[in-house]
Amino acid sequence: MQRMRSRMLLTVITLFSFTGSIAQSHEFRGKTVMSNGAEIGVGTIIFPLLKDTIEIGETSTIKVDISQKGRNLFYYRWGDWKSQVYRFPGGFCADTLVTVVVPDSGYYASFSKQKKCPVCLSGKNVVPILYGLPEKALLRKAKKRKAYLGGCIVSEDSPRAYCRKDDFEF
Ligand SMILES: [Zn+2]
């Protein structure tokens, strides 16, 4: 009896650790919050590879089916603020609720520092974003697609670089 019980216990533990380690899902579940932790809603999920979007209503919970090609790379946008880019090459993610933070400045700072696009992970098509009233020389640069004009208003959070391939500011 004692032996049977301990074997049963072992089976339960094994089963538990087994399912615990492979609990994966085709569905990404996230809770959208501002960097101060306040919940937010009415945002947009953007799939840059598909140039497709999903509008989210007044809820801070998002669900994304990542099994379809191109939908396994996305980010969440709330106003001008972006979450990090989530990518799941295998179409699977861990079956947990992820905290999706906007703006994820730390995430983008490392990409803009390296001049590497967070979508294609390459620097090949990345150009700097220039702010302010452009002078002639800058306009010429922009025309030659060696720079991207970001407008007159610049803040600490303003993106510094632009990927021409993905039409993505970061
Ligand atoms: Zn890119």
Residues whose N, C-alpha, C, O or C-beta is under 5 A from the ligand:
A	BS01	ZN	C117 V119 C120 C163 K165 D166
